[in-house]
Amino acid sequence: MLVLTRKAGQKLIIGDSIEITILEAKGDCVKIGIQAPKDISVYREEIYEEIKKANQQSLQTPETLENVMQYLESEEKA
């Protein structure tokens, strides 16, 4: 893990297209701004974990799996 110290107004650049700006730092909280291309998703960790969990649950639902299998079979016949 790379650990950096930044002050308000300073930036981090990731690759050629992602820019993170430190907007404010108060005590234990840091407010950041993120500029990234629209095709790159940016989530808070807790939201990302909920999305992963929901996706895993939807794949484990027999009804959903059955629908996917029926779709794949219909595509093979076409």
PyMOL Python script that loads the backbone (N, CA, C, O; Angstrom):
from pymol import cmd

cmd.read_pdbstr("""\
ATOM      1  N   MET A   1       0.845  -1.173   0.000  1.00  0.00           N
ATOM      2  CA  MET A   1       0.000   0.000   0.000  1.00  0.00           C
ATOM      3  C   MET A   1       0.892   1.239   0.000  1.00  0.00           C
ATOM      4  O   MET A   1       1.841   1.341   0.777  1.00  0.00           O
ATOM      5  N   LEU A   2       0.574   2.151  -0.865  1.00  0.00           N
ATOM      6  CA  LEU A   2       1.265   3.429  -0.914  1.00  0.00           C
ATOM      7  C   LEU A   2       0.592   4.368   0.085  1.00  0.00           C
ATOM      8  O   LEU A   2      -0.629   4.522   0.058  1.00  0.00           O
ATOM      9  N   VAL A   3       1.359   4.988   0.951  1.00  0.00           N
ATOM     10  CA  VAL A   3       0.829   5.928   1.939  1.00  0.00           C
ATOM     11  C   VAL A   3       1.414   7.304   1.637  1.00  0.00           C
ATOM     12  O   VAL A   3       2.631   7.465   1.551  1.00  0.00           O
ATOM     13  N   LEU A   4       0.541   8.288   1.477  1.00  0.00           N
ATOM     14  CA  LEU A   4       0.955   9.650   1.152  1.00  0.00           C
ATOM     15  C   LEU A   4       0.363  10.633   2.140  1.00  0.00           C
ATOM     16  O   LEU A   4      -0.698  10.388   2.712  1.00  0.00           O
ATOM     17  N   THR A   5       1.041  11.731   2.336  1.00  0.00           N
ATOM     18  CA  THR A   5       0.511  12.830   3.140  1.00  0.00           C
ATOM     19  C   THR A   5       0.192  13.974   2.191  1.00  0.00           C
ATOM     20  O   THR A   5       1.045  14.383   1.403  1.00  0.00           O
ATOM     21  N   ARG A   6      -1.015  14.488   2.259  1.00  0.00           N
ATOM     22  CA  ARG A   6      -1.448  15.588   1.402  1.00  0.00           C
ATOM     23  C   ARG A   6      -2.152  16.620   2.249  1.00  0.00           C
ATOM     24  O   ARG A   6      -2.696  16.300   3.306  1.00  0.00           O
ATOM     25  N   LYS A   7      -2.146  17.853   1.792  1.00  0.00           N
ATOM     26  CA  LYS A   7      -2.862  18.944   2.443  1.00  0.00           C
ATOM     27  C   LYS A   7      -4.040  19.346   1.574  1.00  0.00           C
ATOM     28  O   LYS A   7      -4.096  19.009   0.392  1.00  0.00           O
ATOM     29  N   ALA A   8      -4.985  20.073   2.173  1.00  0.00           N
ATOM     30  CA  ALA A   8      -6.144  20.553   1.423  1.00  0.00           C
ATOM     31  C   ALA A   8      -5.669  21.303   0.185  1.00  0.00           C
ATOM     32  O   ALA A   8      -4.753  22.123   0.247  1.00  0.00           O
ATOM     33  N   GLY A   9      -6.308  21.005  -0.933  1.00  0.00           N
ATOM     34  CA  GLY A   9      -5.966  21.637  -2.203  1.00  0.00           C
ATOM     35  C   GLY A   9      -4.963  20.839  -3.022  1.00  0.00           C
ATOM     36  O   GLY A   9      -4.821  21.085  -4.220  1.00  0.00           O
ATOM     37  N   GLN A  10      -4.269  19.896  -2.411  1.00  0.00           N
ATOM     38  CA  GLN A  10      -3.304  19.094  -3.149  1.00  0.00           C
ATOM     39  C   GLN A  10      -4.009  17.916  -3.821  1.00  0.00           C
ATOM     40  O   GLN A  10      -5.094  17.501  -3.414  1.00  0.00           O
ATOM     41  N   LYS A  11      -3.361  17.394  -4.858  1.00  0.00           N
ATOM     42  CA  LYS A  11      -3.984  16.354  -5.673  1.00  0.00           C
ATOM     43  C   LYS A  11      -3.123  15.113  -5.764  1.00  0.00           C
ATOM     44  O   LYS A  11      -1.917  15.136  -5.519  1.00  0.00           O
ATOM     45  N   LEU A  12      -3.792  14.020  -6.129  1.00  0.00           N
ATOM     46  CA  LEU A  12      -3.149  12.760  -6.497  1.00  0.00           C
ATOM     47  C   LEU A  12      -3.615  12.444  -7.910  1.00  0.00           C
ATOM     48  O   LEU A  12      -4.775  12.678  -8.249  1.00  0.00           O
ATOM     49  N   ILE A  13      -2.733  11.923  -8.722  1.00  0.00           N
ATOM     50  CA  ILE A  13      -3.086  11.533 -10.082  1.00  0.00           C
ATOM     51  C   ILE A  13      -2.885  10.026 -10.199  1.00  0.00           C
ATOM     52  O   ILE A  13      -1.829   9.501  -9.847  1.00  0.00           O
ATOM     53  N   ILE A  14      -3.906   9.339 -10.697  1.00  0.00           N
ATOM     54  CA  ILE A  14      -3.831   7.896 -10.901  1.00  0.00           C
ATOM     55  C   ILE A  14      -3.973   7.647 -12.397  1.00  0.00           C
ATOM     56  O   ILE A  14      -4.984   7.999 -13.005  1.00  0.00           O
ATOM     57  N   GLY A  15      -2.950   7.037 -12.979  1.00  0.00           N
ATOM     58  CA  GLY A  15      -2.961   6.822 -14.423  1.00  0.00           C
ATOM     59  C   GLY A  15      -3.024   8.155 -15.145  1.00  0.00           C
ATOM     60  O   GLY A  15      -2.504   9.162 -14.664  1.00  0.00           O
ATOM     61  N   ASP A  16      -3.661   8.154 -16.296  1.00  0.00           N
ATOM     62  CA  ASP A  16      -3.783   9.385 -17.081  1.00  0.00           C
ATOM     63  C   ASP A  16      -5.141  10.062 -16.916  1.00  0.00           C
ATOM     64  O   ASP A  16      -5.355  11.163 -17.422  1.00  0.00           O
ATOM     65  N   SER A  17      -6.065   9.397 -16.201  1.00  0.00           N
ATOM     66  CA  SER A  17      -7.429   9.914 -16.257  1.00  0.00           C
ATOM     67  C   SER A  17      -8.134  10.069 -14.913  1.00  0.00           C
ATOM     68  O   SER A  17      -9.298  10.467 -14.885  1.00  0.00           O
ATOM     69  N   ILE A  18      -7.474   9.771 -13.811  1.00  0.00           N
ATOM     70  CA  ILE A  18      -8.135   9.890 -12.506  1.00  0.00           C
ATOM     71  C   ILE A  18      -7.373  10.897 -11.655  1.00  0.00           C
ATOM     72  O   ILE A  18      -6.158  10.804 -11.478  1.00  0.00           O
ATOM     73  N   GLU A  19      -8.127  11.861 -11.135  1.00  0.00           N
ATOM     74  CA  GLU A  19      -7.535  12.913 -10.307  1.00  0.00           C
ATOM     75  C   GLU A  19      -8.293  12.988  -8.984  1.00  0.00           C
ATOM     76  O   GLU A  19      -9.516  13.128  -8.964  1.00  0.00           O
ATOM     77  N   ILE A  20      -7.560  12.894  -7.893  1.00  0.00           N
ATOM     78  CA  ILE A  20      -8.159  12.974  -6.557  1.00  0.00           C
ATOM     79  C   ILE A  20      -7.647  14.242  -5.899  1.00  0.00           C
ATOM     80  O   ILE A  20      -6.439  14.458  -5.806  1.00  0.00           O
ATOM     81  N   THR A  21      -8.564  15.075  -5.447  1.00  0.00           N
ATOM     82  CA  THR A  21      -8.209  16.337  -4.802  1.00  0.00           C
ATOM     83  C   THR A  21      -8.621  16.288  -3.342  1.00  0.00           C
ATOM     84  O   THR A  21      -9.747  15.908  -3.019  1.00  0.00           O
ATOM     85  N   ILE A  22      -7.703  16.674  -2.455  1.00  0.00           N
ATOM     86  CA  ILE A  22      -8.038  16.784  -1.035  1.00  0.00           C
ATOM     87  C   ILE A  22      -8.747  18.127  -0.863  1.00  0.00           C
ATOM     88  O   ILE A  22      -8.143  19.183  -1.052  1.00  0.00           O
ATOM     89  N   LEU A  23     -10.021  18.080  -0.504  1.00  0.00           N
ATOM     90  CA  LEU A  23     -10.806  19.304  -0.376  1.00  0.00           C
ATOM     91  C   LEU A  23     -10.725  19.893   1.024  1.00  0.00           C
ATOM     92  O   LEU A  23     -10.651  21.109   1.202  1.00  0.00           O
ATOM     93  N   GLU A  24     -10.741  18.999   2.018  1.00  0.00           N
ATOM     94  CA  GLU A  24     -10.779  19.476   3.394  1.00  0.00           C
ATOM     95  C   GLU A  24     -10.334  18.356   4.327  1.00  0.00           C
ATOM     96  O   GLU A  24     -10.614  17.183   4.078  1.00  0.00           O
ATOM     97  N   ALA A  25      -9.652  18.716   5.384  1.00  0.00           N
ATOM     98  CA  ALA A  25      -9.256  17.749   6.407  1.00  0.00           C
ATOM     99  C   ALA A  25      -9.582  18.344   7.771  1.00  0.00           C
ATOM    100  O   ALA A  25      -9.075  19.406   8.133  1.00  0.00           O
ATOM    101  N   LYS A  26     -10.438  17.644   8.529  1.00  0.00           N
ATOM    102  CA  LYS A  26     -10.825  18.079   9.866  1.00  0.00           C
ATOM    103  C   LYS A  26     -10.736  16.888  10.797  1.00  0.00           C
ATOM    104  O   LYS A  26     -11.507  15.938  10.665  1.00  0.00           O
ATOM    105  N   GLY A  27      -9.822  16.925  11.719  1.00  0.00           N
ATOM    106  CA  GLY A  27      -9.688  15.820  12.669  1.00  0.00           C
ATOM    107  C   GLY A  27      -9.448  14.504  11.956  1.00  0.00           C
ATOM    108  O   GLY A  27      -8.473  14.356  11.219  1.00  0.00           O
ATOM    109  N   ASP A  28     -10.345  13.542  12.176  1.00  0.00           N
ATOM    110  CA  ASP A  28     -10.215  12.222  11.570  1.00  0.00           C
ATOM    111  C   ASP A  28     -10.884  12.117  10.198  1.00  0.00           C
ATOM    112  O   ASP A  28     -10.827  11.062   9.567  1.00  0.00           O
ATOM    113  N   CYS A  29     -11.510  13.184   9.735  1.00  0.00           N
ATOM    114  CA  CYS A  29     -12.250  13.138   8.475  1.00  0.00           C
ATOM    115  C   CYS A  29     -11.516  13.897   7.380  1.00  0.00           C
ATOM    116  O   CYS A  29     -10.930  14.954   7.611  1.00  0.00           O
ATOM    117  N   VAL A  30     -11.566  13.330   6.191  1.00  0.00           N
ATOM    118  CA  VAL A  30     -10.977  13.964   5.020  1.00  0.00           C
ATOM    119  C   VAL A  30     -12.046  13.996   3.936  1.00  0.00           C
ATOM    120  O   VAL A  30     -12.669  12.974   3.648  1.00  0.00           O
ATOM    121  N   LYS A  31     -12.260  15.158   3.338  1.00  0.00           N
ATOM    122  CA  LYS A  31     -13.200  15.283   2.239  1.00  0.00           C
ATOM    123  C   LYS A  31     -12.379  15.310   0.955  1.00  0.00           C
ATOM    124  O   LYS A  31     -11.472  16.127   0.797  1.00  0.00           O
ATOM    125  N   ILE A  32     -12.718  14.394   0.031  1.00  0.00           N
ATOM    126  CA  ILE A  32     -11.980  14.327  -1.221  1.00  0.00           C
ATOM    127  C   ILE A  32     -12.917  14.520  -2.404  1.00  0.00           C
ATOM    128  O   ILE A  32     -14.117  14.259  -2.315  1.00  0.00           O
ATOM    129  N   GLY A  33     -12.359  14.975  -3.497  1.00  0.00           N
ATOM    130  CA  GLY A  33     -13.073  15.071  -4.764  1.00  0.00           C
ATOM    131  C   GLY A  33     -12.383  14.163  -5.761  1.00  0.00           C
ATOM    132  O   GLY A  33     -11.155  14.083  -5.796  1.00  0.00           O
ATOM    133  N   ILE A  34     -13.181  13.474  -6.575  1.00  0.00           N
ATOM    134  CA  ILE A  34     -12.625  12.526  -7.531  1.00  0.00           C
ATOM    135  C   ILE A  34     -13.120  12.874  -8.924  1.00  0.00           C
ATOM    136  O   ILE A  34     -14.325  12.974  -9.158  1.00  0.00           O
ATOM    137  N   GLN A  35     -12.187  13.057  -9.846  1.00  0.00           N
ATOM    138  CA  GLN A  35     -12.529  13.230 -11.252  1.00  0.00           C
ATOM    139  C   GLN A  35     -12.055  11.989 -11.971  1.00  0.00           C
ATOM    140  O   GLN A  35     -10.872  11.652 -11.944  1.00  0.00           O
ATOM    141  N   ALA A  36     -12.992  11.308 -12.617  1.00  0.00           N
ATOM    142  CA  ALA A  36     -12.670  10.084 -13.342  1.00  0.00           C
ATOM    143  C   ALA A  36     -13.585  10.000 -14.561  1.00  0.00           C
ATOM    144  O   ALA A  36     -14.670  10.580 -14.566  1.00  0.00           O
ATOM    145  N   PRO A  37     -13.148   9.281 -15.591  1.00  0.00           N
ATOM    146  CA  PRO A  37     -14.017   9.094 -16.756  1.00  0.00           C
ATOM    147  C   PRO A  37     -15.326   8.433 -16.347  1.00  0.00           C
ATOM    148  O   PRO A  37     -15.383   7.700 -15.359  1.00  0.00           O
ATOM    149  N   LYS A  38     -16.376   8.699 -17.114  1.00  0.00           N
ATOM    150  CA  LYS A  38     -17.695   8.159 -16.789  1.00  0.00           C
ATOM    151  C   LYS A  38     -17.737   6.640 -16.816  1.00  0.00           C
ATOM    152  O   LYS A  38     -18.588   6.037 -16.162  1.00  0.00           O
ATOM    153  N   ASP A  39     -16.838   6.012 -17.559  1.00  0.00           N
ATOM    154  CA  ASP A  39     -16.857   4.551 -17.641  1.00  0.00           C
ATOM    155  C   ASP A  39     -16.152   3.883 -16.458  1.00  0.00           C
ATOM    156  O   ASP A  39     -16.095   2.655 -16.390  1.00  0.00           O
ATOM    157  N   ILE A  40     -15.622   4.669 -15.537  1.00  0.00           N
ATOM    158  CA  ILE A  40     -14.990   4.129 -14.336  1.00  0.00           C
ATOM    159  C   ILE A  40     -15.912   4.388 -13.153  1.00  0.00           C
ATOM    160  O   ILE A  40     -16.220   5.536 -12.834  1.00  0.00           O
ATOM    161  N   SER A  41     -16.350   3.310 -12.503  1.00  0.00           N
ATOM    162  CA  SER A  41     -17.236   3.438 -11.349  1.00  0.00           C
ATOM    163  C   SER A  41     -16.421   3.773 -10.112  1.00  0.00           C
ATOM    164  O   SER A  41     -15.335   3.232  -9.901  1.00  0.00           O
ATOM    165  N   VAL A  42     -16.960   4.677  -9.294  1.00  0.00           N
ATOM    166  CA  VAL A  42     -16.320   5.052  -8.031  1.00  0.00           C
ATOM    167  C   VAL A  42     -17.368   4.890  -6.941  1.00  0.00           C
ATOM    168  O   VAL A  42     -18.420   5.528  -6.975  1.00  0.00           O
ATOM    169  N   TYR A  43     -17.069   4.026  -5.970  1.00  0.00           N
ATOM    170  CA  TYR A  43     -18.002   3.751  -4.884  1.00  0.00           C
ATOM    171  C   TYR A  43     -17.298   3.876  -3.541  1.00  0.00           C
ATOM    172  O   TYR A  43     -16.091   3.659  -3.439  1.00  0.00           O
ATOM    173  N   ARG A  44     -18.064   4.227  -2.510  1.00  0.00           N
ATOM    174  CA  ARG A  44     -17.565   4.055  -1.152  1.00  0.00           C
ATOM    175  C   ARG A  44     -17.498   2.551  -0.907  1.00  0.00           C
ATOM    176  O   ARG A  44     -18.288   1.792  -1.468  1.00  0.00           O
ATOM    177  N   GLU A  45     -16.565   2.125  -0.078  1.00  0.00           N
ATOM    178  CA  GLU A  45     -16.351   0.694   0.136  1.00  0.00           C
ATOM    179  C   GLU A  45     -17.621  -0.016   0.590  1.00  0.00           C
ATOM    180  O   GLU A  45     -17.925  -1.100   0.092  1.00  0.00           O
ATOM    181  N   GLU A  46     -18.370   0.570   1.523  1.00  0.00           N
ATOM    182  CA  GLU A  46     -19.555  -0.115   2.042  1.00  0.00           C
ATOM    183  C   GLU A  46     -20.619  -0.290   0.960  1.00  0.00           C
ATOM    184  O   GLU A  46     -21.337  -1.290   0.962  1.00  0.00           O
ATOM    185  N   ILE A  47     -20.730   0.655   0.046  1.00  0.00           N
ATOM    186  CA  ILE A  47     -21.682   0.531  -1.060  1.00  0.00           C
ATOM    187  C   ILE A  47     -21.204  -0.552  -2.030  1.00  0.00           C
ATOM    188  O   ILE A  47     -21.996  -1.373  -2.492  1.00  0.00           O
ATOM    189  N   TYR A  48     -19.917  -0.546  -2.332  1.00  0.00           N
ATOM    190  CA  TYR A  48     -19.342  -1.555  -3.227  1.00  0.00           C
ATOM    191  C   TYR A  48     -19.570  -2.961  -2.682  1.00  0.00           C
ATOM    192  O   TYR A  48     -19.911  -3.870  -3.440  1.00  0.00           O
ATOM    193  N   GLU A  49     -19.385  -3.149  -1.380  1.00  0.00           N
ATOM    194  CA  GLU A  49     -19.600  -4.463  -0.766  1.00  0.00           C
ATOM    195  C   GLU A  49     -21.062  -4.878  -0.869  1.00  0.00           C
ATOM    196  O   GLU A  49     -21.350  -6.054  -1.094  1.00  0.00           O
ATOM    197  N   GLU A  50     -21.992  -3.935  -0.707  1.00  0.00           N
ATOM    198  CA  GLU A  50     -23.421  -4.253  -0.833  1.00  0.00           C
ATOM    199  C   GLU A  50     -23.759  -4.651  -2.271  1.00  0.00           C
ATOM    200  O   GLU A  50     -24.558  -5.562  -2.487  1.00  0.00           O
ATOM    201  N   ILE A  51     -23.171  -3.989  -3.237  1.00  0.00           N
ATOM    202  CA  ILE A  51     -23.401  -4.330  -4.644  1.00  0.00           C
ATOM    203  C   ILE A  51     -22.890  -5.741  -4.925  1.00  0.00           C
ATOM    204  O   ILE A  51     -23.579  -6.540  -5.560  1.00  0.00           O
ATOM    205  N   LYS A  52     -21.683  -6.046  -4.452  1.00  0.00           N
ATOM    206  CA  LYS A  52     -21.129  -7.391  -4.643  1.00  0.00           C
ATOM    207  C   LYS A  52     -22.030  -8.444  -4.007  1.00  0.00           C
ATOM    208  O   LYS A  52     -22.296  -9.487  -4.603  1.00  0.00           O
ATOM    209  N   LYS A  53     -22.496  -8.163  -2.796  1.00  0.00           N
ATOM    210  CA  LYS A  53     -23.355  -9.106  -2.076  1.00  0.00           C
ATOM    211  C   LYS A  53     -24.660  -9.343  -2.846  1.00  0.00           C
ATOM    212  O   LYS A  53     -25.100 -10.483  -2.994  1.00  0.00           O
ATOM    213  N   ALA A  54     -25.265  -8.272  -3.328  1.00  0.00           N
ATOM    214  CA  ALA A  54     -26.508  -8.385  -4.086  1.00  0.00           C
ATOM    215  C   ALA A  54     -26.294  -9.167  -5.377  1.00  0.00           C
ATOM    216  O   ALA A  54     -27.138  -9.978  -5.759  1.00  0.00           O
ATOM    217  N   ASN A  55     -25.175  -8.930  -6.047  1.00  0.00           N
ATOM    218  CA  ASN A  55     -24.878  -9.673  -7.275  1.00  0.00           C
ATOM    219  C   ASN A  55     -24.688 -11.155  -6.991  1.00  0.00           C
ATOM    220  O   ASN A  55     -25.174 -11.998  -7.746  1.00  0.00           O
ATOM    221  N   GLN A  56     -23.990 -11.479  -5.915  1.00  0.00           N
ATOM    222  CA  GLN A  56     -23.782 -12.883  -5.561  1.00  0.00           C
ATOM    223  C   GLN A  56     -25.102 -13.558  -5.218  1.00  0.00           C
ATOM    224  O   GLN A  56     -25.337 -14.703  -5.606  1.00  0.00           O
ATOM    225  N   GLN A  57     -25.969 -12.849  -4.489  1.00  0.00           N
ATOM    226  CA  GLN A  57     -27.258 -13.419  -4.113  1.00  0.00           C
ATOM    227  C   GLN A  57     -28.133 -13.649  -5.343  1.00  0.00           C
ATOM    228  O   GLN A  57     -28.842 -14.652  -5.430  1.00  0.00           O
ATOM    229  N   SER A  58     -28.078 -12.721  -6.288  1.00  0.00           N
ATOM    230  CA  SER A  58     -28.915 -12.882  -7.478  1.00  0.00           C
ATOM    231  C   SER A  58     -28.464 -14.068  -8.318  1.00  0.00           C
ATOM    232  O   SER A  58     -29.281 -14.708  -8.981  1.00  0.00           O
ATOM    233  N   LEU A  59     -27.172 -14.365  -8.294  1.00  0.00           N
ATOM    234  CA  LEU A  59     -26.679 -15.531  -9.037  1.00  0.00           C
ATOM    235  C   LEU A  59     -27.041 -16.832  -8.352  1.00  0.00           C
ATOM    236  O   LEU A  59     -27.099 -17.875  -9.003  1.00  0.00           O
ATOM    237  N   GLN A  60     -27.283 -16.794  -7.059  1.00  0.00           N
ATOM    238  CA  GLN A  60     -27.613 -18.003  -6.311  1.00  0.00           C
ATOM    239  C   GLN A  60     -29.106 -18.287  -6.293  1.00  0.00           C
ATOM    240  O   GLN A  60     -29.531 -19.345  -5.828  1.00  0.00           O
ATOM    241  N   THR A  61     -29.895 -17.368  -6.788  1.00  0.00           N
ATOM    242  CA  THR A  61     -31.341 -17.560  -6.820  1.00  0.00           C
ATOM    243  C   THR A  61     -31.690 -18.514  -7.960  1.00  0.00           C
ATOM    244  O   THR A  61     -31.432 -18.199  -9.122  1.00  0.00           O
ATOM    245  N   PRO A  62     -32.273 -19.675  -7.651  1.00  0.00           N
ATOM    246  CA  PRO A  62     -32.591 -20.659  -8.698  1.00  0.00           C
ATOM    247  C   PRO A  62     -33.424 -20.065  -9.826  1.00  0.00           C
ATOM    248  O   PRO A  62     -33.200 -20.380 -10.995  1.00  0.00           O
ATOM    249  N   GLU A  63     -34.369 -19.219  -9.490  1.00  0.00           N
ATOM    250  CA  GLU A  63     -35.218 -18.614 -10.507  1.00  0.00           C
ATOM    251  C   GLU A  63     -34.382 -17.810 -11.498  1.00  0.00           C
ATOM    252  O   GLU A  63     -34.604 -17.881 -12.706  1.00  0.00           O
ATOM    253  N   THR A  64     -33.434 -17.056 -10.991  1.00  0.00           N
ATOM    254  CA  THR A  64     -32.573 -16.252 -11.851  1.00  0.00           C
ATOM    255  C   THR A  64     -31.689 -17.151 -12.706  1.00  0.00           C
ATOM    256  O   THR A  64     -31.532 -16.906 -13.902  1.00  0.00           O
ATOM    257  N   LEU A  65     -31.116 -18.179 -12.113  1.00  0.00           N
ATOM    258  CA  LEU A  65     -30.279 -19.104 -12.866  1.00  0.00           C
ATOM    259  C   LEU A  65     -31.084 -19.789 -13.963  1.00  0.00           C
ATOM    260  O   LEU A  65     -30.592 -19.985 -15.074  1.00  0.00           O
ATOM    261  N   GLU A  66     -32.298 -20.143 -13.648  1.00  0.00           N
ATOM    262  CA  GLU A  66     -33.162 -20.783 -14.644  1.00  0.00           C
ATOM    263  C   GLU A  66     -33.433 -19.828 -15.801  1.00  0.00           C
ATOM    264  O   GLU A  66     -33.405 -20.236 -16.963  1.00  0.00           O
ATOM    265  N   ASN A  67     -33.694 -18.571 -15.493  1.00  0.00           N
ATOM    266  CA  ASN A  67     -33.933 -17.575 -16.545  1.00  0.00           C
ATOM    267  C   ASN A  67     -32.698 -17.388 -17.415  1.00  0.00           C
ATOM    268  O   ASN A  67     -32.818 -17.260 -18.633  1.00  0.00           O
ATOM    269  N   VAL A  68     -31.529 -17.371 -16.818  1.00  0.00           N
ATOM    270  CA  VAL A  68     -30.286 -17.226 -17.572  1.00  0.00           C
ATOM    271  C   VAL A  68     -30.083 -18.437 -18.471  1.00  0.00           C
ATOM    272  O   VAL A  68     -29.720 -18.289 -19.638  1.00  0.00           O
ATOM    273  N   MET A  69     -30.312 -19.619 -17.945  1.00  0.00           N
ATOM    274  CA  MET A  69     -30.145 -20.835 -18.738  1.00  0.00           C
ATOM    275  C   MET A  69     -31.116 -20.857 -19.912  1.00  0.00           C
ATOM    276  O   MET A  69     -30.736 -21.238 -21.020  1.00  0.00           O
ATOM    277  N   GLN A  70     -32.357 -20.454 -19.685  1.00  0.00           N
ATOM    278  CA  GLN A  70     -33.335 -20.406 -20.769  1.00  0.00           C
ATOM    279  C   GLN A  70     -32.910 -19.402 -21.833  1.00  0.00           C
ATOM    280  O   GLN A  70     -33.060 -19.655 -23.028  1.00  0.00           O
ATOM    281  N   TYR A  71     -32.390 -18.283 -21.403  1.00  0.00           N
ATOM    282  CA  TYR A  71     -31.933 -17.267 -22.345  1.00  0.00           C
ATOM    283  C   TYR A  71     -30.781 -17.814 -23.192  1.00  0.00           C
ATOM    284  O   TYR A  71     -30.776 -17.668 -24.414  1.00  0.00           O
ATOM    285  N   LEU A  72     -29.806 -18.444 -22.528  1.00  0.00           N
ATOM    286  CA  LEU A  72     -28.654 -18.990 -23.254  1.00  0.00           C
ATOM    287  C   LEU A  72     -29.087 -20.061 -24.252  1.00  0.00           C
ATOM    288  O   LEU A  72     -28.572 -20.118 -25.368  1.00  0.00           O
ATOM    289  N   GLU A  73     -30.030 -20.905 -23.850  1.00  0.00           N
ATOM    290  CA  GLU A  73     -30.526 -21.940 -24.742  1.00  0.00           C
ATOM    291  C   GLU A  73     -31.237 -21.332 -25.950  1.00  0.00           C
ATOM    292  O   GLU A  73     -31.088 -21.823 -27.069  1.00  0.00           O
ATOM    293  N   SER A  74     -32.005 -20.271 -25.730  1.00  0.00           N
ATOM    294  CA  SER A  74     -32.700 -19.628 -26.834  1.00  0.00           C
ATOM    295  C   SER A  74     -31.717 -18.947 -27.785  1.00  0.00           C
ATOM    296  O   SER A  74     -31.963 -18.885 -28.989  1.00  0.00           O
ATOM    297  N   GLU A  75     -30.610 -18.437 -27.256  1.00  0.00           N
ATOM    298  CA  GLU A  75     -29.584 -17.814 -28.084  1.00  0.00           C
ATOM    299  C   GLU A  75     -28.881 -18.860 -28.942  1.00  0.00           C
ATOM    300  O   GLU A  75     -28.538 -18.599 -30.095  1.00  0.00           O
ATOM    301  N   GLU A  76     -28.669 -20.047 -28.369  1.00  0.00           N
ATOM    302  CA  GLU A  76     -28.007 -21.117 -29.132  1.00  0.00           C
ATOM    303  C   GLU A  76     -28.864 -21.570 -30.290  1.00  0.00           C
ATOM    304  O   GLU A  76     -28.339 -21.933 -31.343  1.00  0.00           O
ATOM    305  N   LYS A  77     -30.190 -21.556 -30.115  1.00  0.00           N
ATOM    306  CA  LYS A  77     -31.097 -21.996 -31.160  1.00  0.00           C
ATOM    307  C   LYS A  77     -31.236 -20.961 -32.267  1.00  0.00           C
ATOM    308  O   LYS A  77     -31.563 -21.306 -33.402  1.00  0.00           O
ATOM    309  N   ALA A  78     -30.995 -19.714 -31.950  1.00  0.00           N
ATOM    310  CA  ALA A  78     -31.180 -18.630 -32.931  1.00  0.00           C
ATOM    311  C   ALA A  78     -30.079 -18.591 -33.961  1.00  0.00           C
ATOM    312  O   ALA A  78     -30.095 -17.739 -34.849  1.00  0.00           O
TER     313      ALA A  78
END
""", "prot")
cmd.dss("prot")
cmd.show_as("cartoon", "prot")
cmd.util.cbc("prot")
cmd.orient("prot")
